[in-house]
Amino acid sequence: MKLDLVEEREFPLLNRKQMKFSLDYDTVTPKNEEVKKIVVDNLKLDGNVVVIKKINPFFGKNNASILVYVYKSSEDIEKYDKIHKKVKKDGKKEETKKQDSK
């Protein structure tokens, strides 16, 4: 996989850098964990300060645009970057009973 830096912007009030990369890959679009590992290895940073915001693959090509936030500390991530995950209510599926009418 080949990673190229396209754009870099500094946001001093949020204590982060916004970086846009172009990623060339071989088969399928890589997952967030794989992209994070590639970015961390390429930039030689700590994995706790890097957040992958978006992976945008191009249709019909083995190329994707990646938006990455690099924070100065892990406390800044907790303060400025909230992760919203869907949580199931009970974690159980409700079973519906069918009644046979005779």
ABEGO torsion letter per residue (X at the ends): XBBBBABBBBBAAAGBBBBBBBBBBABBBBBAAAAAAAAAAAAGBBAAABBBABBBBBBGBBBBBBBBBBBABAAAAAAABBBBBBBBAAGBBBBBBBBBBX
